[in-house]
Amino acid sequence: MIEPAVAELLTLAQTGGELTQPEVYQRIQDDALLNLSFWANIALAGLSILLFVYMGRNVTDQRAQLIFVSTLMVPLVSISSYTGLASGLTISFLEMPAGHALAGEEVLTMWGRYLTWALSTPMILLALGLLAGSNMKNLFTVIVTDIGMCVTGLAAALTTSSYALRWFWYIISCAFFLVVLYILLVEWPKDAEANGTAEIFNTLKLLTVVLWLGYPIFWALGAEGIAVLDVAITSWAYSALDIGAKYIFAYLLLRWVVNNEGIVGNVTSTSLGAAAPADD
């Protein structure tokens, strides 16, 4: 089952040189658990796209429409990225450096996930910022640092020259993440409170923070880190986190926006060039 399939992948990579894309695809097909972790998200992303388009059909407020567009981009990016993973297009085998638990072995690396996160998580943060009424400075800062977090996470996964450097990249990525957490937990709750969106924002904030913390934890435990978890289990962990952090998050947000479009329309912030109302 899972262990023999992964072992076969490693053996073929070691003895047969670099695998072609059709070979990688076939090995993914042979590992039912790994393959299902991709296709479950493809199916959920497709259903989410249809549902969110239907939910937003009558939304007319500009800010609410922007929240819908940014949120809709999340499953659109995901369905594309997970198709890349399922097809073997964005998967490679990398030889782990000395010091790694699998040193010298060719390990399946799903680098396409980082492309997903680099494109989808900024859209999640944009939607949250618009909901809270973020100013332009904080909105720009959180999106840029989030992209930095994803790019340096990718660097950690792709670095094979030094085990220590892999972890150094990981630490840099976590440092970017701390900035994102600060804005989510400290700056934006004050904006949401002032704009009357605190109740839903706090729910989404906690959901986002708790689930996003899972990604660096599973990276550290998976084959890219200390290799306590195998590739298929790590993939399912990421996929499960994606389901909660993307599709469930998006549904809760968009359902609230539809039912409270008037409140969303009264949110004021410099992020849209809106000025605070003048005193009478």
C-alpha positions in Angstrom: 0.0 0.0 0.0 1.2 3.5 1.0 4.7 2.5 2.2 5.5 0.2 -0.7 4.3 2.7 -3.2 6.5 5.5 -1.8 9.4 3.1 -1.5 9.0 2.2 -5.2 9.0 5.9 -6.1 12.2 6.4 -4.2 13.9 3.3 -5.6 12.9 4.2 -9.2 14.2 7.7 -8.8 17.5 6.5 -7.3 18.1 3.8 -9.9 16.6 5.1 -13.0 17.7 8.7 -13.0 15.2 11.6 -13.4 11.7 10.4 -14.0 9.7 11.8 -16.9 6.4 13.5 -16.3 4.4 10.5 -17.5 6.4 8.3 -15.1 5.8 10.7 -12.2 2.1 10.8 -13.1 1.9 7.0 -13.2 3.5 6.7 -9.8 1.0 9.2 -8.4 -1.8 7.1 -9.9 -0.3 4.0 -8.2 -0.4 5.7 -4.7 -4.1 5.9 -4.1 -3.9 8.0 -0.9 -1.6 10.6 -2.4 -3.6 10.8 -5.6 -6.9 11.2 -3.6 -5.4 14.1 -1.6 -5.2 16.0 -5.0 -8.5 15.0 -6.5 -10.5 15.7 -3.4 -9.4 19.3 -3.6 -10.0 19.5 -7.3 -13.6 18.4 -6.7 -14.2 20.7 -3.8 -12.6 23.7 -5.6 -14.9 23.1 -8.6 -18.0 22.9 -6.4 -16.9 26.0 -4.5 -16.5 28.0 -7.7 -20.0 27.2 -8.8 -21.4 27.9 -5.3 -19.6 31.2 -4.8 -20.6 32.5 -8.3 -24.3 31.6 -7.4 -24.0 33.3 -4.0 -22.7 36.5 -5.4 -25.1 36.8 -8.3 -27.1 39.7 -6.7 -24.3 41.5 -4.9 -24.1 45.1 -6.0 -22.0 47.0 -3.4 -18.4 47.6 -4.7 -16.6 46.5 -1.6 -18.7 43.4 -1.3 -18.0 42.6 -5.0 -14.3 43.0 -4.4 -14.5 40.6 -1.5 -16.4 38.1 -3.7 -13.8 38.5 -6.5 -10.8 38.0 -4.3 -12.4 35.1 -2.5 -13.4 33.4 -5.8 -9.8 33.5 -6.9 -8.9 31.1 -4.1 -10.7 28.0 -5.5 -9.8 29.1 -9.1 -6.1 29.1 -8.2 -6.5 25.8 -6.2 -8.2 23.9 -9.0 -5.4 24.9 -11.4 -2.7 24.1 -8.9 -4.0 20.8 -7.7 -4.5 19.7 -11.4 -0.8 20.5 -11.8 0.0 18.2 -8.9 -2.3 15.4 -10.0 -0.7 15.5 -13.5 2.8 15.4 -12.1 3.6 18.7 -13.7 4.5 20.5 -10.5 6.1 17.6 -8.7 9.8 16.7 -8.6 12.3 14.3 -7.0 15.0 16.0 -5.0 18.0 14.4 -3.3 18.1 15.3 0.3 21.3 16.7 1.7 23.6 15.3 4.4 22.1 15.6 7.8 18.5 15.0 6.6 16.8 11.9 7.9 16.5 10.7 4.2 20.0 12.0 3.2 21.0 10.8 -0.3 17.5 9.6 -1.2 15.4 11.1 -3.9 12.2 12.5 -2.2 9.0 13.4 -3.9 8.6 17.2 -3.5 5.3 18.9 -4.2 6.6 22.3 -5.0 3.4 23.2 -6.8 1.7 23.7 -3.5 3.9 26.7 -2.9 2.6 28.3 -6.1 -0.9 27.7 -4.8 -0.2 29.4 -1.5 1.7 32.3 -3.1 -1.3 33.1 -5.3 -4.3 32.1 -3.1 -3.3 33.3 0.4 -2.9 36.9 -0.6 -6.4 36.8 -1.9 -7.6 35.5 1.5 -5.8 38.3 3.2 -7.2 40.9 0.7 -10.7 39.7 1.5 -10.1 39.9 5.2 -8.6 43.3 4.9 -11.5 44.6 2.9 -13.9 43.1 5.5 -12.1 44.8 8.4 -11.5 48.1 6.6 -7.7 48.0 6.6 -5.7 51.0 5.6 -3.5 50.7 2.5 -0.2 50.4 4.6 -1.3 47.4 6.5 -3.0 45.8 3.4 0.2 46.2 1.3 2.4 45.0 4.2 0.4 41.8 4.9 0.2 40.8 1.3 3.9 41.4 0.5 5.0 39.6 3.7 2.6 36.7 2.9 4.1 36.3 -0.6 7.6 36.5 1.0 6.5 33.7 3.4 5.5 31.5 0.6 8.5 32.2 -1.6 11.0 31.5 1.2 9.0 28.4 2.1 9.5 27.2 -1.5 13.3 28.0 -1.2 13.4 25.8 1.9 11.8 22.9 0.1 14.0 23.2 -3.0 17.4 23.7 -1.2 19.4 20.6 -1.5 22.9 22.0 -1.0 22.7 22.1 2.8 20.4 20.8 5.4 21.1 23.8 7.6 20.2 26.2 4.8 16.9 24.4 4.4 16.1 25.2 8.0 17.4 28.8 7.7 15.0 29.4 4.8 12.3 27.9 7.0 13.1 30.4 9.8 13.0 33.3 7.4 9.6 32.1 6.2 8.3 31.9 9.8 9.6 35.4 10.4 7.4 36.7 7.5 4.5 34.7 9.0 4.9 36.5 12.3 4.3 39.8 10.5 1.1 38.4 9.0 0.0 37.1 12.4 0.6 40.5 14.0 -1.6 42.3 11.5 -4.3 39.7 11.7 -4.3 39.5 15.5 -3.5 43.1 16.5 -4.1 45.7 13.7 -7.2 44.4 11.8 -9.4 43.5 14.8 -9.4 47.2 15.8 -10.4 48.2 12.2 -13.2 45.6 12.2 -14.5 46.8 15.6 -14.7 50.3 14.3 -16.5 49.2 11.1 -19.1 46.9 12.7 -17.6 43.7 11.2 -15.8 42.4 14.3 -18.0 39.4 15.0 -17.5 37.7 11.6 -13.9 39.0 11.3 -12.9 37.5 14.7 -14.4 34.1 13.7 -12.5 34.1 10.3 -9.4 35.5 12.0 -9.2 32.6 14.5 -10.0 30.0 11.8 -7.2 31.4 9.6 -4.6 31.7 12.3 -5.2 28.2 13.7 -5.2 26.5 10.3 -2.3 28.5 8.9 -0.2 27.5 11.9 -0.6 23.9 10.8 1.4 24.4 7.5 4.8 25.1 9.1 4.2 22.4 11.7 3.5 19.7 9.0 6.4 21.0 6.9 8.7 20.4 9.9 7.3 16.9 10.5 7.1 15.9 6.9 9.6 14.6 4.4 10.9 18.2 3.7 11.7 18.6 7.4 12.6 15.8 9.9 10.6 13.2 7.9 8.5 11.8 10.7 5.5 11.8 8.3 5.6 10.2 4.9 4.8 12.1 1.7 1.2 10.8 1.3 0.3 11.7 4.9 1.9 15.1 4.6 0.0 15.7 1.4 -3.3 14.8 3.1 -2.4 17.1 6.0 -1.9 20.0 3.6 -5.1 19.2 1.7 -7.2 19.0 4.9 -5.8 22.4 6.0 -6.6 23.8 2.5 -10.2 22.6 2.8 -10.7 24.5 6.0 -8.6 27.5 5.3 -9.9 28.0 1.8 -13.4 26.6 1.1 -14.9 26.6 4.6 -13.4 30.0 5.2 -14.7 31.4 1.9 -18.2 30.0 2.4 -18.5 31.6 5.9 -17.2 34.9 4.7 -19.3 35.1 1.6 -22.5 34.0 3.3 -22.0 36.8 5.8 -21.3 39.4 3.1 -24.5 38.4 1.2 -26.6 38.8 4.4 -24.9 42.0 5.5 -24.1 43.8 2.3 -25.3 47.1 3.9 -22.7 46.8 6.7 -20.0 46.0 4.2 -20.9 49.0 2.1 -20.5 51.3 5.1 -16.9 50.1 5.8 -14.5 53.0 5.4 -10.7 52.8 4.8 -7.9 54.3 2.8 -7.5 51.0 1.0 -10.1 52.0 -1.5 -9.3 55.7 -1.4 -12.3 56.4 0.9 -12.1 59.3 3.3 -13.5 59.2 6.7 -16.9 61.0 7.0 -16.6 64.6 8.1 -18.0 65.7 11.4 -21.3 67.5 11.3 
